[in-house]
Structure formats: C-alpha cells, structure tokens
Amino acid sequence: METDVIDLGKNFFGNPALLVQQSFVDLKLRQTNNATLIFYQKFPPVQFQILDGFILPEIKLGKIHHQFLKPSQHVIPYTIDFHLENQDPKDLFQLFLSFLYTGRVIYQAKVHYLPLLKLAIYFQCDILIQCLLNQPKQSGIIRNFFLKFLCDIFNDQTYTQTLLSHQKAQSFLERMIIDTSPIIIKHTELHNHNKKEAQDQIINSFKQVSPQLFNVMADVLKANSQKIIYLSALLFFLDKYENPWIKTMEGIYLGKVYELVDEEFYNYHEEWLTERCKLVFRTQIDNTQNQPYHMQHTVVCDFVNKSFVATCSHLTCLNCFYQYLKHRSQFKFSCKEMPIKTRCLSRHLNKNICDCVYQDQDYLQLQKYEINELLNLYLQEKI
C-alpha cells in the first residue's frame, strides 16, 4: 500500500514511539507535563493525552485553549466522523501525536490521508493542514465516502473557514471533486466488503449536501465539459433521496447550465435530469427552435415578449410587427382603389421564405393585446 511522509526537518532527542505510547497508557503524565486529556466518545471510546510540553513550538492547535484550571480536557463528540472505515481510531491519533511531538509522520495514503486532514481541520492544526494540501495523493482522495467528507466540511462554518484559509485548498477541492465525480453515478454499484453500508452512507450524504457545497461542485464540474454529466447526476440523486434543499439547488443548476442547453445537451443528460429541469429545458429548446421573426431584435422585443402566429403559420414578434406596419405606412400607393396587402414579415426579411399576405383574421387576433394604435395602422373600416 502506498505510503507518504510529512517531515518538518526537526531534530528530536528521545524515543518518540515511547512518548506516543505513554500518551495512551500513563495518564499521570498530564499532571506534570501540562497535558490535555482527550476523550473520543466513539464506541469503544478512546482516551489519550496531548503532552503540551512536547509539542513543537511551531505547531499550534487552535481547538484547544488553556484558559481555565489545569489539567484541562477536551471531549470529541461521537458525532465527529474521521472517516476511518472500521479502522482503529487509536492508529490515527498515534500518527497525529507523532507529528505534534516530532514534526514527522509516515502514513498510508489510502487509509489515513483524508482522516488525518479531517483531524487536522478539527483541531485547527494549520501546519499539518498545509502539509497535507501540499501533497495530495489520488489514492487518498478517491474514496467512496468523499461526499460525506465534503458535507462535513461545508456544513460546519468553522471547518470551511479553517480549510479555505490555506493555500492550495481550492485546487485540492477541485481535484477531489473532479477525481471522485464518477462515484456519484457508480455509488449504486459498489462492491466492497460491505456494499450496503457504503451505499447507505453515501445516500445519507446526498441528503446532507448544502446549497453552498452544491454551488462549489457545480462551478468545478461545469468548468470541465466532460464532467458536467456528473453535475446532472448529482442533482438527480439529490432529488431522488429527497434532499431538503432540492428546489434551491435546482435553481443553482439551471442558472449554471442554461446557456449550454440545446437538443444535444438534453438528449445526453436526459437520463439524469429532474422533472423540473426537463420541463425548463424542453421549453427553452422549443422556444429556440421556434423563434419569432424580427425586423430587428432589440431589448424592446424582450420587454414586450409577445408574438402571434399568422395564417401562413409564421411566428412574428409583436413589437417587430408593429415596427413593420409603421415602416409600410410610410409608402404611398398609386392605386387607392386596390385594397392594401401587407406581405408576411418573413417575406420582407427574405423573399424566398413566404408569399402569403396578412389576412383580416391575423389583424383581428391582435385585439386581445388591446393595442389600438397597432390596429389603426390597418384599414380602419375593416377592423
């Protein structure tokens, strides 16, 4: 299994392994070494002490404050998950203590990379966080519980601020989201030693995704055209597993990808689109494919936002039809006995499109818009 090492290059005189061991077994040390007793409420519980007097001067733990009577203690609630996947949490704490006392730790990337990062974020150990962000390992990042890890970070404002305050945090998140995105779809096909437990865990994670996390993931996945399908799938499963923020996140998704939507996009993503997104995209595509004819498309057209279908079946922008009739009214016809015939606007734009003329019923249907001035441009006696 791949291993990695973090080394601050500090000299340590003594037996670090013995010191770490004593931190678990000799609780009397805290009475003479200004120690902090740590109690992790998992089952079975884990109890150890951090010997403040042996922590390297450049290593700070923002989570622990000695403001009251000593010896102090700190309880890690049972709800805090370090993502150990049935590994003994004692091994993780031993690695952490080794780093605190010596500035050096050798760890298995797949097993301990994310747990160490979560533990460093929990204790607000900035130097360890930065060391881990400087050397991310793919084997340590691509884990089935990646979504749970991200939810833990983004659902706690202190965790979020602690992580994002470091250099390379953004690039770490981008790499993690991109590398693990296929798991969003494949989570229903997990075949590890405990398939149901892994699936249940990621299903619960879908329920916990916040709009803030979804927005971050949407920005990362949208920026990579080959990964947008996983953004659609993410939203699909958020809806399937009844995430309480689904409506908000559907709005975020629609805003991110709306400009990309066409028939090809719809067909490729259809399997993973929610019903609301299908309706919005289908309407957009239909409107795009049936755009009304314009004399000259302006912001007024968008403001009016009305059109009508003439007898010849051509859809015409109401504002542009009005401008067209004004344009036609500028010309004087030599034979006043002949009725005025106004050809279809599409013919005015392109002589090869339509030979039809507007009929009485075309003008009469405009009455519903209550635009008398527009109607008056036609022969008044026919209205």
Secondary structure, DSSP 8 states (H G I E B T S, - for coil): --EEEEE------S-HHHHHHHHHH-GGGGGTTTEEEEEE-SSS-EEEEEEGGGS-TT---TT----SSSSEEEEE-TT-----TT--HHHHHHHHHHHHHHSEEEEEHHHHHHHHHHHHHHHT-HHHHHHHHHS--HHHH--TTHHHHHHHHHTSHHHHHHHHTSTTHHHHHHHHHHHHTHHHHHGGG--STTHHHHHHHHHHHHHH--HHHHHHHHHHHHTSGGGHHHHHHHHHHHHHTT-TTHHHHHHHHHHHHGGG-SHHHHHHHGGG--HHHHHHHHHHHHHHHT--B-SS--HHHHHH--EEE-TT--EEEHHHHHHHHHHHHTS--S-TTS----B-HHHHH-TTT---B--HHHHHGGGGGT-HHHHHTS-GGG-
